[in-house]
Amino acid sequence: MSESSSATTTAAVEGASATTATSAESTPATTATSTAMAPVVTVSVATPAAPQKFNVTLDEFCQRHSGRGAGAEILGAFHSVQRKLGHFVDTEAAFLARFVALGNQPVK
């Protein structure tokens, strides 16, 4: 009987090992499955709006730049040319770009 008891104990131990191995093998699969089934949370991030570009009049632009040390002759020429071209209202950047371009033109 001791041989059969020993066989039963070995079978029980082997069965426990098999059960342990089976549960160890199924645990990663269960973990992977539950991770894959987790709800996906999406977060939308608002992009900052571009700064507003405010229009200024030609007179305002020339008045601002007269205080910055720009010569009266170049400002007068700029004002005259812009009026003839019909540029009465524009952004500060556009006026400044045209003012610099006028200042960089060679004298005729």
Residue pairs with C-beta under 8 A, 6 or more apart in sequence:
53 91
53 92
53 93
54 91
54 92
55 89
55 90
55 91
56 64
56 89
56 90
56 91
56 92
56 95
57 88
57 89
58 79
58 82
58 83
58 87
58 88
58 89
58 90
58 95
59 79
61 92
61 95
61 96
61 99
62 75
62 78
62 79
65 75
65 99
66 72
66 75
70 99
74 99
74 102
74 103
77 102
78 98
78 99
78 102
81 102
82 88
82 95
82 98
87 95
87 98
